[in-house]
Amino acid sequence: MIMRMEEILASFKQSTDRNGVWAAMVRGALTGAVLLASACSEPQTQDDAEKETPAAVEKSGDAAAPVIAAVHYTPSIYGNYLAGIHARAQNDSTAASSFMNQVLKEDPKNISVLQMAFLLRLQEGAVDQALPLAKQLLLSQPDNQLASLNLIGDAFRQQDYAQAKTLIDALDEQGLGELLKPLLGAWATAGMGNIDAALAVLDPASKRKSFQPFYSFHRALLASQAGRDAQAEKYFTELLGDDGNRSIRGAQAFGAYLETRNNYPRAAEIYRSFLQPVQPHPILTAALAANAAGRPGQLLIKDPAAGAAEVLYGLASVLSQDAAPSALPLIYLRLAAFIRPDFEEARVLLAGVLEGLTRFEEANVIYAGLAEASPHFETAQIQWAVNLDALKQTDAAVQRLRDHVSKYPDRSRMAVLSLADLLRSHERYDEAIPLYDRVVSDLGTLQPLHWPMLYARGITLERAGKWPLAERDFLRALELQPDQPNVLNYLAYSWIDQGLHLDRAVTMIENAAQQRPEDGAIIDSLGWVQYRTGDFSKAVETLENAVRLMPQDAVINDHLGDAYWRVGRKLEAQFQWQRALSFDPEPKIKQDLEKKLQSGLETIATPPAPSLPSAQKS
C-alpha cells in the first residue's frame, strides 16, 4: 500500500524502543560475556556465589538487560548463551533459537532469556511453540505487544473471535498498537457478528492521516466480506479514486469482489488500469487471465481470520521498505501465515524479508514450495537464481534460469532477461548478447518503454568490444526516450573515453548531471569530461563531490587521484589511488593503479584541451 512510511516507521521505532526488545538482546550479549569471564576465573566459594545473585546484577542499572548470574549456569550453558547471541547477530535465527532453548531449559524463570527465546521462535515461524512462552511473558510483562499478538493470532486461527477481541482490547495503543488495535479489533468484532460496529471502528476520518489508507482498505474489505454491496462499492471506489490509495492490492480486492457479482468487464478494466506496461505485476496479469476465462470469482478476504492476517501482512509490507533490515516484518509475516496457512503473498514477501537479512537459503525454500500455477512462479525462479548467485553458486543460478527458459518458452521473457543480466554481471558477455537479442526481437515494434532493453544490450556489446553495435543501441534508446540520464551518461562517457564527439558528449553529460545531481556515477562522468578537456581544477571539485556520493567506487576514486596529480596534489593522488585499489577493482584498472602508485602520471601525457569542431558531432 502507498503510505507515508516515515510515520509508520517512526511508530515502529517508538514501539520497539519503549519495549526495549532488541536493545535488550544486544545488551544481554555484553552482560553474558562479562559474567562468563567471571565464571571462568578463580573458583568461587558458596558465600561468594550467593553474593552474585540476579538481584545484584539487576542493581547495575540496566533493568532491560538479561540477568544471567554465574551461580546458575555451567560453562556449557554459558557457551549456549553466547553461541545464541552470536548466531542472532549473524541472522542465523535457527541456530540462535536452538541455543537459547537450551539456556531456557536450564533457567526457565529468567525473563530476559524467556523473552529472547520467544522472539527467536517467532522469527523462525514456530508460532505455536512460542505460545506457552507468550503466556509466561504476559504474567510479568502485560504490555508486551508481540506476546499479545501471538495469542491474538492463535485466537483468530481458531476463529475464536470473542477471545481475540478480549485480548485486543487489552493491547497498549502506543507505537504500532495505535494502528493494530482498531484494525484487528474491527475484524474480531465482525467475526462476532456486529458488522456495523466493526465498520464504525474503521472510519478513516477519525484516524491519524498516515494510517488512513489502512482503515480505508480494510473497511472496503470488511464490507465486501459481509455482503454489504452498496457500502463495498462506495468504499472501494473511494479507495481507488484519484484522491485515494491506488494500490495493486486494493485493485486486486475490488476486482475480485466485482467478479463475485458477475461484473467481469469492470473488474478487467480495473486490473488493466493498474497494469504497468514495462513490468506487469504477476498478480494482475494472472487476474486478467482468470477474468478472461470467466473463472468464478472469489473474495480476496473470505472471513475475519483472513482479515486479521491481511492486517499483519499490510503492515509488514510497509515496514519491509525501510532501508535498515528489521526482524519485525519477519515476525508479522510469520503470524500472518500462522493465521492463514494458504496466504501465498505473505510467504512471498517473507522470502523477500529473509533476503534482506541475507538468509538466502531460507528464502529459496519458500520459492521451492510455490506451485507452477502460482502467479509468482516465474518471479520466484528468477529470485531463486539471484539468491544462488549471492551464495557464490553462479553456475547453479545460470542453470536454474536456463532450465526455466527451456521448460516454459512462452512465459519466460523476464527469466530470459534476468539470465542475460546475470551473465553480464559476471562478464560472460558473449553468452548474454544472444539472450538480449532474443528479448529485443520478441518485443516487436519498439516503444518508448522498451529503452531499458536496448540500454542493457548496449552495455553488454560495449563490454564485449563491439562498439559500433553498442553505439547503435544507445542512440536508438535515446530516440525512444530522449534525455534519459542513464543512457546519456553511458554513451557520453564512452565517447569521452575514446575522444569522440566531445562537444555532444559534454552537452549530454551536463544534461544528465542536471537531472541527477545526487547520482555519483553521473557526477563522475561530468568530472571526467572536465578532466579530459583539461579543466583540472574544476574536475577536482566535481570528482570530490562524486566520491562523496559514491565513496567506495574504485573508478571514481581513481579519477579523483588523477585530477589531484594534475593540479600538483601528489600525496593526495597517491592516497586516492591506494584507496581505489582497496575496493577490489577490475583487473585492468588494478594494473593501472599499481603503475600509478609506482610512477604517478609522469609517463602519461597530459590530455590537451581539445577543440570541438562541428565535424565531430554525430
C-alpha positions as CSV (number, residue, x, y, z in Angstrom):
1,M,0.0,0.0,0.0
2,I,1.2,3.5,-0.7
3,M,1.6,5.3,2.6
4,R,3.7,7.9,4.4
5,M,6.3,5.4,5.5
6,E,8.1,7.9,7.8
7,E,5.2,8.0,10.3
8,I,4.7,4.2,10.2
9,L,8.4,3.6,10.8
10,A,8.6,6.2,13.5
11,S,5.8,4.4,15.3
12,F,7.6,1.1,14.9
13,K,10.8,2.6,16.4
14,Q,8.7,4.2,19.2
15,S,7.2,0.8,20.0
16,T,10.4,-1.2,20.0
17,D,12.4,1.4,21.8
18,R,9.7,1.6,24.5
19,N,9.6,-2.2,25.0
20,G,13.4,-2.4,24.7
21,V,13.1,-5.7,22.9
22,W,16.1,-5.6,20.5
23,A,18.3,-3.4,22.7
24,A,17.9,-5.9,25.5
25,M,19.2,-8.7,23.2
26,V,22.3,-6.7,22.4
27,R,22.9,-5.6,25.9
28,G,22.4,-9.1,27.1
29,A,25.3,-10.3,25.0
30,L,27.6,-7.9,26.9
31,T,26.2,-8.9,30.2
32,G,26.6,-12.6,29.4
33,A,30.1,-12.1,28.2
34,V,31.2,-10.3,31.4
35,L,29.6,-13.0,33.6
36,L,31.1,-15.7,31.5
37,A,34.5,-14.3,32.1
38,S,33.9,-14.2,35.8
39,A,32.7,-17.8,35.8
40,C,35.9,-18.9,34.1
41,S,38.1,-17.1,36.7
42,E,39.0,-18.3,40.1
43,P,36.6,-20.9,41.8
44,Q,34.0,-19.3,44.0
45,T,33.1,-20.2,47.5
46,Q,29.4,-20.8,48.3
47,D,29.4,-17.5,50.1
48,D,30.9,-15.7,47.1
49,A,28.4,-17.3,44.8
50,E,25.4,-16.3,46.9
51,K,26.5,-12.6,46.6
52,E,26.3,-12.8,42.8
53,T,22.6,-13.1,42.6
54,P,20.2,-11.9,39.9
55,A,19.1,-9.1,42.2
56,A,22.7,-7.9,42.5
57,V,23.1,-7.9,38.7
58,E,19.8,-6.0,38.3
59,K,21.1,-3.2,40.5
60,S,23.7,-2.5,37.9
61,G,21.2,0.0,36.4
62,D,20.3,-1.8,33.2
63,A,16.9,-3.3,34.0
64,A,16.3,-4.4,30.4
65,A,19.5,-6.4,30.2
66,P,19.1,-10.2,30.6
67,V,20.0,-11.3,34.1
68,I,22.4,-14.2,34.0
69,A,24.4,-14.9,37.1
70,A,27.3,-17.3,37.1
71,V,25.9,-19.1,40.1
72,H,23.1,-20.6,38.0
73,Y,25.0,-21.9,34.9
74,T,27.6,-24.4,34.0
75,P,30.2,-23.3,31.4
76,S,28.3,-25.3,28.7
77,I,25.2,-23.2,29.3
78,Y,27.3,-20.0,29.1
79,G,28.6,-21.4,25.8
80,N,25.0,-21.9,24.6
81,Y,24.0,-18.4,25.6
82,L,26.9,-16.7,23.9
83,A,26.6,-19.0,20.8
84,G,22.9,-18.0,20.6
85,I,23.8,-14.3,20.8
86,H,26.4,-14.7,18.1
87,A,24.1,-16.7,15.8
88,R,21.4,-14.0,16.3
89,A,24.0,-11.3,15.3
90,Q,24.7,-13.4,12.2
91,N,21.0,-13.5,11.3
92,D,21.0,-17.3,11.9
93,S,17.8,-17.4,13.9
94,T,17.5,-21.2,13.6
95,A,20.8,-21.8,15.4
96,A,20.1,-18.9,17.8
97,S,16.8,-20.4,18.8
98,S,18.2,-23.8,19.3
99,F,21.0,-22.4,21.6
100,M,18.6,-20.2,23.5
101,N,16.1,-23.0,24.1
102,Q,18.9,-24.9,25.8
103,V,19.6,-22.0,28.1
104,L,15.9,-21.6,28.8
105,K,15.7,-25.3,29.9
106,E,18.4,-24.5,32.5
107,D,16.7,-21.4,33.8
108,P,13.0,-21.2,32.7
109,K,12.2,-18.3,35.0
110,N,14.8,-15.9,33.6
111,I,12.5,-13.3,32.0
112,S,15.1,-11.9,29.6
113,V,16.2,-15.3,28.4
114,L,12.5,-16.2,28.1
115,Q,11.9,-13.1,26.0
116,M,14.8,-13.8,23.7
117,A,13.7,-17.4,23.2
118,F,10.2,-16.3,22.5
119,L,11.3,-13.8,19.9
120,L,13.5,-16.3,18.2
121,R,10.7,-18.8,18.0
122,L,8.5,-16.2,16.3
123,Q,11.2,-15.3,13.8
124,E,11.7,-19.0,12.9
125,G,8.0,-19.4,12.3
126,A,7.5,-21.7,15.3
127,V,4.5,-19.6,16.3
128,D,2.6,-22.4,18.0
129,Q,5.7,-23.3,20.1
130,A,6.0,-19.6,21.1
131,L,2.5,-19.6,22.6
132,P,3.4,-21.0,26.0
133,L,6.3,-18.6,26.3
134,A,4.0,-15.7,25.3
135,K,1.6,-16.7,28.1
136,Q,4.5,-16.8,30.6
137,L,5.8,-13.4,29.4
138,L,2.5,-11.7,29.8
139,L,2.4,-12.6,33.5
140,S,5.4,-10.3,34.2
141,Q,5.1,-8.1,31.1
142,P,1.4,-7.4,30.5
143,D,2.1,-4.7,27.9
144,N,4.4,-7.0,25.8
145,Q,2.9,-6.3,22.4
146,L,4.4,-9.2,20.5
147,A,3.4,-11.7,23.2
148,S,-0.2,-10.4,23.0
149,L,-0.1,-10.6,19.2
150,N,1.0,-14.2,19.4
151,L,-2.1,-15.1,21.5
152,I,-4.3,-12.9,19.3
153,G,-3.1,-14.7,16.2
154,D,-3.9,-18.1,17.8
155,A,-7.4,-16.9,18.6
156,F,-8.0,-15.8,15.1
157,R,-6.6,-19.0,13.7
158,Q,-9.1,-20.9,15.8
159,Q,-11.8,-18.4,14.8
160,D,-12.4,-17.7,18.5
161,Y,-13.3,-14.1,17.8
162,A,-14.6,-13.3,21.3
163,Q,-11.2,-14.4,22.8
164,A,-9.4,-12.4,20.1
165,K,-11.5,-9.3,21.0
166,T,-10.8,-9.6,24.7
167,L,-7.0,-9.8,24.0
168,I,-7.1,-7.0,21.5
169,D,-8.9,-4.7,24.0
170,A,-6.0,-5.2,26.4
171,L,-3.5,-4.1,23.8
172,D,-1.4,-0.9,24.5
173,E,-2.1,1.8,21.9
174,Q,1.4,3.1,22.0
175,G,3.6,2.8,18.8
176,L,2.1,0.4,16.3
177,G,-0.6,-0.6,18.8
178,E,-2.4,2.6,17.7
179,L,-2.8,1.0,14.3
180,L,-3.1,-2.6,15.2
181,K,-5.7,-2.4,17.9
182,P,-8.6,-0.8,15.9
183,L,-7.8,-2.9,12.7
184,L,-7.6,-6.2,14.5
185,G,-10.5,-5.2,16.8
186,A,-12.7,-4.5,13.8
187,W,-12.2,-7.9,12.3
188,A,-12.8,-9.6,15.7
189,T,-16.0,-7.5,16.1
190,A,-17.1,-8.6,12.6
191,G,-16.4,-12.2,13.5
192,M,-18.7,-11.8,16.5
193,G,-21.5,-10.7,14.0
194,N,-21.5,-6.9,14.7
195,I,-20.7,-5.5,11.3
196,D,-22.0,-2.0,11.9
197,A,-19.7,-1.7,15.0
198,A,-16.8,-3.0,13.0
199,L,-17.3,-0.5,10.2
200,A,-17.6,2.3,12.7
201,V,-14.2,1.5,14.1
202,L,-12.7,1.7,10.6
203,D,-13.9,5.3,9.9
204,P,-10.7,6.7,8.4
205,A,-11.7,10.3,9.1
206,S,-11.2,9.8,12.8
207,K,-7.7,8.3,12.4
208,R,-4.2,9.7,12.1
209,K,-3.7,10.8,8.5
210,S,-0.8,8.5,7.8
211,F,-2.9,5.5,8.9
212,Q,-5.9,6.4,6.8
213,P,-5.1,4.1,3.8
214,F,-5.1,1.1,6.1
215,Y,-8.5,2.0,7.5
216,S,-10.0,2.7,4.1
217,F,-8.7,-0.5,2.6
218,H,-9.9,-2.7,5.5
219,R,-13.3,-1.0,5.6
220,A,-13.8,-1.9,2.0
221,L,-12.6,-5.5,2.6
222,L,-14.9,-5.8,5.6
223,A,-18.0,-4.5,3.7
224,S,-17.3,-6.9,0.8
225,Q,-16.8,-9.9,3.1
226,A,-20.0,-9.1,5.0
227,G,-22.0,-8.8,1.7
228,R,-22.7,-5.1,2.2
229,D,-22.7,-4.4,-1.6
230,A,-23.6,-0.7,-1.6
231,Q,-21.0,0.1,1.1
232,A,-18.4,-2.1,-0.6
233,E,-18.9,-0.4,-3.9
234,K,-18.7,3.0,-2.3
235,Y,-15.6,2.2,-0.2
236,F,-13.6,0.6,-3.0
237,T,-14.4,3.4,-5.4
238,E,-13.2,6.0,-2.9
239,L,-10.1,3.8,-2.1
240,L,-9.0,3.6,-5.7
241,G,-10.1,7.0,-6.8
242,D,-7.7,9.8,-7.8
243,D,-7.6,11.0,-4.2
244,G,-7.4,7.5,-2.8
245,N,-4.7,4.9,-2.3
246,R,-4.1,3.4,-5.7
247,S,-2.5,0.1,-4.6
248,I,-2.3,-3.1,-6.5
249,R,-3.6,-5.0,-3.5
250,G,-6.7,-2.7,-3.5
251,A,-7.3,-3.2,-7.2
252,Q,-7.0,-7.0,-6.8
253,A,-9.5,-6.9,-3.9
254,F,-12.0,-4.7,-5.8
255,G,-11.7,-6.7,-9.0
256,A,-12.2,-10.0,-7.1
257,Y,-15.3,-8.5,-5.4
258,L,-16.8,-7.4,-8.7
259,E,-16.3,-10.9,-10.2
260,T,-18.3,-12.4,-7.3
261,R,-21.1,-10.1,-8.6
262,N,-20.5,-11.3,-12.2
263,N,-19.2,-7.8,-13.2
264,Y,-16.3,-9.2,-15.2
265,P,-15.9,-6.3,-17.6
266,R,-15.5,-3.7,-14.9
267,A,-13.1,-5.9,-13.0
268,A,-10.9,-6.3,-16.1
269,E,-11.0,-2.6,-16.6
270,I,-9.7,-2.1,-13.0
271,Y,-6.9,-4.6,-13.5
272,R,-5.8,-3.0,-16.7
273,S,-5.8,0.5,-15.3
274,F,-3.2,-0.7,-12.7
275,L,-1.1,-2.8,-15.1
276,Q,2.4,-1.3,-15.7
277,P,3.4,-2.0,-19.4
278,V,7.2,-2.3,-18.7
279,Q,7.0,-4.9,-16.0
280,P,3.4,-6.1,-15.5
281,H,2.6,-7.2,-12.0
282,P,2.2,-11.0,-11.9
283,I,-0.9,-10.8,-9.7
284,L,-2.7,-8.5,-12.1
285,T,-1.6,-10.5,-15.1
286,A,-3.0,-13.7,-13.6
287,A,-6.2,-11.9,-12.5
288,L,-6.7,-10.7,-16.1
289,A,-6.2,-14.2,-17.5
290,A,-8.6,-15.7,-15.0
291,N,-11.1,-12.9,-15.7
292,A,-10.9,-13.6,-19.5
293,A,-11.5,-17.3,-18.8
294,G,-14.6,-16.5,-16.7
295,R,-13.3,-18.2,-13.7
296,P,-15.8,-18.0,-10.8
297,G,-14.9,-15.0,-8.6
298,Q,-13.6,-15.4,-5.0
299,L,-13.2,-12.6,-2.5
300,L,-9.7,-11.7,-1.6
301,I,-10.7,-11.9,2.1
302,K,-13.2,-14.6,2.9
303,D,-13.5,-14.4,6.6
304,P,-12.4,-12.3,9.6
305,A,-9.4,-14.5,10.3
306,A,-8.1,-13.8,6.8
307,G,-8.8,-10.1,7.5
308,A,-6.5,-10.2,10.6
309,A,-3.8,-11.9,8.6
310,E,-4.1,-9.2,5.9
311,V,-3.6,-6.5,8.6
312,L,-0.3,-8.0,9.6
313,Y,0.7,-8.6,6.0
314,G,0.0,-5.0,5.1
315,L,1.9,-3.6,8.0
316,A,4.9,-5.9,7.2
317,S,4.9,-4.8,3.6
318,V,5.3,-1.2,4.7
319,L,7.9,-1.9,7.4
320,S,9.9,-4.1,5.0
321,Q,10.5,-1.0,2.8
322,D,12.8,0.5,5.4
323,A,16.4,0.6,4.3
324,A,17.6,-1.0,7.5
325,P,16.6,-4.7,7.7
326,S,14.5,-5.5,10.8
327,A,13.1,-8.6,12.3
328,L,9.7,-7.1,13.0
329,P,8.3,-7.5,9.4
330,L,9.5,-11.1,9.6
331,I,7.6,-11.7,12.8
332,Y,4.4,-10.1,11.5
333,L,4.6,-12.3,8.3
334,R,5.1,-15.4,10.4
335,L,2.0,-14.5,12.4
336,A,0.0,-13.8,9.2
337,A,1.0,-17.2,7.7
338,F,0.1,-18.9,11.0
339,I,-3.4,-17.4,11.0
340,R,-3.8,-18.1,7.3
341,P,-1.6,-21.0,6.1
342,D,-2.6,-20.6,2.4
343,F,-1.5,-16.9,2.4
344,E,0.9,-17.1,-0.6
345,E,1.5,-13.4,-0.8
346,A,2.7,-13.3,2.8
347,R,5.1,-16.2,2.1
348,V,6.5,-14.5,-1.0
349,L,7.0,-11.2,0.9
350,L,8.5,-13.3,3.8
351,A,11.1,-14.6,1.3
352,G,12.0,-11.1,0.4
353,V,12.4,-10.1,4.0
354,L,14.7,-13.1,4.6
355,E,16.8,-12.0,1.6
356,G,17.1,-8.6,3.2
357,L,18.5,-10.4,6.3
358,T,20.9,-12.4,3.9
359,R,19.1,-15.6,4.7
360,F,19.1,-16.7,1.1
361,E,18.8,-20.4,1.6
362,E,15.6,-20.0,3.7
363,A,14.1,-17.7,1.1
364,N,14.8,-20.3,-1.6
365,V,13.0,-23.0,0.5
366,I,9.9,-20.7,0.2
367,Y,10.3,-20.3,-3.6
368,A,10.7,-24.1,-4.0
369,G,7.3,-24.5,-2.4
370,L,5.4,-22.4,-5.0
371,A,3.3,-24.3,-7.5
372,E,3.8,-23.9,-11.2
373,A,0.3,-22.4,-11.4
374,S,1.2,-19.6,-9.0
375,P,1.3,-16.1,-10.5
376,H,4.6,-15.7,-8.6
377,F,6.2,-18.8,-10.1
378,E,8.5,-17.1,-12.7
379,T,9.4,-14.3,-10.3
380,A,10.3,-16.9,-7.7
381,Q,12.5,-18.8,-10.2
382,I,14.4,-15.6,-11.0
383,Q,14.9,-14.6,-7.4
384,W,15.9,-18.1,-6.5
385,A,18.7,-17.8,-9.1
386,V,19.7,-14.3,-7.8
387,N,20.0,-15.9,-4.3
388,L,22.1,-18.7,-5.6
389,D,24.4,-16.2,-7.2
390,A,24.6,-14.3,-3.9
391,L,25.7,-17.6,-2.3
392,K,28.5,-17.8,-4.8
393,Q,26.7,-20.6,-6.7
394,T,26.7,-18.8,-10.0
395,D,26.7,-21.9,-12.2
396,A,23.7,-23.3,-10.4
397,A,21.9,-19.9,-10.8
398,V,22.6,-19.9,-14.5
399,Q,21.4,-23.4,-14.9
400,R,18.2,-22.8,-13.0
401,L,17.3,-19.9,-15.3
402,R,18.3,-21.9,-18.4
403,D,16.1,-24.8,-17.3
404,H,13.1,-22.5,-16.6
405,V,13.5,-20.8,-20.0
406,S,13.7,-24.2,-21.7
407,K,10.7,-25.6,-20.0
408,Y,8.5,-22.5,-20.3
409,P,9.5,-20.8,-23.6
410,D,6.2,-19.0,-23.9
411,R,6.1,-17.5,-20.4
412,S,9.7,-16.7,-19.6
413,R,10.6,-13.3,-21.1
414,M,11.6,-11.9,-17.7
415,A,13.6,-15.0,-17.0
416,V,15.5,-14.6,-20.3
417,L,16.3,-11.0,-19.4
418,S,17.3,-12.0,-15.9
419,L,19.6,-14.7,-17.3
420,A,21.2,-12.2,-19.7
421,D,21.7,-9.7,-16.8
422,L,23.2,-12.4,-14.6
423,L,25.7,-13.4,-17.3
424,R,26.6,-9.8,-18.0
425,S,27.2,-9.2,-14.3
426,H,29.8,-12.0,-14.5
427,E,31.4,-10.6,-17.7
428,R,30.1,-13.5,-19.7
429,Y,29.2,-11.1,-22.5
430,D,29.2,-13.4,-25.5
431,E,26.7,-15.6,-23.7
432,A,24.5,-12.7,-22.7
433,I,24.3,-11.0,-26.1
434,P,22.1,-13.6,-27.9
435,L,19.7,-13.6,-24.9
436,Y,19.3,-9.8,-25.2
437,D,18.8,-10.2,-28.9
438,R,16.0,-12.7,-28.2
439,V,14.3,-10.3,-25.8
440,V,14.5,-7.3,-28.2
441,S,13.3,-9.4,-31.1
442,D,10.3,-10.7,-29.1
443,L,9.3,-7.1,-28.3
444,G,8.3,-6.5,-32.0
445,T,7.9,-2.8,-32.8
446,L,9.9,-1.0,-30.2
447,Q,8.0,1.5,-28.0
448,P,9.4,4.2,-25.7
449,L,9.0,1.9,-22.7
450,H,11.5,-0.6,-24.2
451,W,14.6,1.6,-23.9
452,P,16.0,-0.4,-20.9
453,M,16.3,-3.5,-23.1
454,L,18.4,-1.6,-25.7
455,Y,20.4,0.1,-22.9
456,A,21.3,-3.3,-21.3
457,R,22.2,-4.8,-24.6
458,G,24.3,-1.7,-25.5
459,I,26.3,-2.1,-22.3
460,T,26.9,-5.7,-23.0
461,L,28.0,-5.1,-26.5
462,E,30.4,-2.3,-25.4
463,R,32.0,-4.5,-22.8
464,A,32.4,-7.3,-25.4
465,G,34.3,-4.9,-27.6
466,K,31.6,-4.4,-30.2
467,W,31.4,-0.7,-30.0
468,P,29.6,0.1,-33.3
469,L,26.7,-2.2,-32.3
470,A,26.7,-0.8,-28.8
471,E,26.6,2.8,-30.0
472,R,23.7,1.9,-32.3
473,D,21.7,0.6,-29.3
474,F,22.4,3.6,-27.1
475,L,21.4,6.0,-29.9
476,R,18.2,4.0,-30.6
477,A,17.4,4.1,-26.9
478,L,17.7,7.9,-26.9
479,E,15.4,8.0,-29.9
480,L,12.8,6.1,-27.8
481,Q,13.4,8.0,-24.6
482,P,15.2,11.3,-25.3
483,D,17.2,12.8,-22.4
484,Q,17.2,9.5,-20.4
485,P,20.0,10.3,-18.0
486,N,21.5,6.7,-17.7
487,V,21.8,6.4,-21.4
488,L,23.1,9.9,-21.8
489,N,25.7,9.2,-19.2
490,Y,26.9,5.8,-20.6
491,L,27.1,6.9,-24.2
492,A,28.7,10.2,-23.4
493,Y,31.3,8.7,-21.1
494,S,32.2,6.1,-23.7
495,W,32.6,8.8,-26.3
496,I,34.8,10.9,-23.9
497,D,37.0,7.9,-23.1
498,Q,37.5,7.3,-26.9
499,G,38.0,11.0,-27.6
500,L,34.9,11.0,-29.9
501,H,32.1,13.6,-30.3
502,L,33.3,15.6,-27.3
503,D,31.1,18.6,-27.9
504,R,28.0,16.5,-27.9
505,A,29.3,14.4,-25.1
506,V,29.8,17.5,-22.9
507,T,26.2,18.6,-23.5
508,M,24.8,15.1,-22.8
509,I,26.8,14.8,-19.5
510,E,25.7,18.2,-18.3
511,N,22.1,17.3,-19.2
512,A,22.3,14.0,-17.2
513,A,24.0,15.7,-14.2
514,Q,21.4,18.4,-14.1
515,Q,18.7,15.7,-13.9
516,R,20.5,13.6,-11.4
517,P,22.7,15.8,-9.2
518,E,23.0,13.1,-6.5
519,D,24.0,10.3,-8.8
520,G,27.7,9.6,-8.2
521,A,28.3,7.8,-11.5
522,I,26.9,10.7,-13.5
523,I,28.7,13.3,-11.5
524,D,31.9,11.3,-12.1
525,S,31.3,11.4,-15.8
526,L,30.9,15.2,-15.6
527,G,34.2,15.4,-13.7
528,W,35.9,13.1,-16.2
529,V,34.9,15.2,-19.2
530,Q,36.3,18.3,-17.4
531,Y,39.5,16.3,-16.8
532,R,39.7,15.2,-20.4
533,T,39.2,18.7,-21.6
534,G,42.0,20.0,-19.4
535,D,39.9,21.8,-16.8
536,F,41.7,20.0,-13.9
537,S,40.7,22.4,-11.1
538,K,37.1,22.1,-12.0
539,A,37.5,18.4,-12.3
540,V,38.9,18.1,-8.8
541,E,35.8,19.9,-7.4
542,T,33.4,17.8,-9.3
543,L,35.1,14.5,-8.6
544,E,35.4,15.2,-4.9
545,N,31.6,15.6,-5.0
546,A,31.3,12.3,-6.9
547,V,33.4,10.5,-4.3
548,R,31.2,11.9,-1.5
549,L,28.2,10.4,-3.3
550,M,29.9,7.0,-4.0
551,P,32.8,6.8,-1.6
552,Q,33.6,3.1,-2.2
553,D,33.7,3.2,-6.0
554,A,37.1,2.3,-7.3
555,V,36.8,4.1,-10.7
556,I,35.7,7.4,-9.1
557,N,38.5,7.3,-6.5
558,D,40.9,6.6,-9.4
559,H,39.6,9.5,-11.4
560,L,40.0,11.9,-8.4
561,G,43.5,10.7,-7.9
562,D,44.4,11.5,-11.5
563,A,42.8,15.0,-11.1
564,Y,44.8,15.6,-7.8
565,W,48.0,14.7,-9.6
566,R,47.4,17.1,-12.4
567,V,46.9,20.0,-10.0
568,G,50.1,19.1,-8.1
569,R,48.4,17.5,-5.1
570,K,50.5,14.3,-5.5
571,L,50.3,12.9,-2.0
572,E,46.5,13.1,-2.1
573,A,46.6,11.5,-5.5
574,Q,48.5,8.5,-4.2
575,F,46.1,8.2,-1.3
576,Q,43.1,8.1,-3.7
577,W,44.8,5.5,-5.9
578,Q,45.6,3.4,-2.9
579,R,42.0,3.8,-1.7
580,A,40.7,2.8,-5.1
581,L,42.9,-0.3,-5.0
582,S,41.3,-1.3,-1.7
583,F,37.9,-1.6,-3.4
584,D,38.8,-4.6,-5.5
585,P,38.7,-3.0,-8.9
586,E,38.6,-4.9,-12.2
587,P,42.0,-6.4,-13.3
588,K,42.8,-3.7,-15.9
589,I,42.0,-0.9,-13.5
590,K,44.0,-2.6,-10.8
591,Q,47.0,-2.9,-13.1
592,D,46.8,0.8,-14.0
593,L,46.5,1.8,-10.3
594,E,49.6,-0.2,-9.4
595,K,51.6,1.5,-12.1
596,K,50.4,5.0,-11.0
597,L,51.4,4.2,-7.4
598,Q,54.9,3.4,-8.6
599,S,55.5,6.3,-11.0
600,G,52.4,8.6,-10.9
601,L,51.3,10.1,-14.2
602,E,54.8,11.3,-15.2
603,T,54.9,8.9,-18.1
604,I,51.4,9.7,-19.2
605,A,50.8,12.7,-21.4
606,T,48.6,15.4,-20.1
607,P,45.3,15.3,-22.0
608,P,45.1,18.5,-24.1
609,A,42.1,20.7,-24.0
610,P,40.5,19.6,-27.3
611,S,38.9,21.8,-29.9
612,L,35.4,20.9,-30.5
613,P,34.7,21.3,-34.3
614,S,31.2,20.8,-35.6
615,A,32.5,17.9,-37.7
616,Q,32.9,15.8,-34.6
617,K,29.1,15.8,-34.0
618,S,27.2,12.6,-34.6
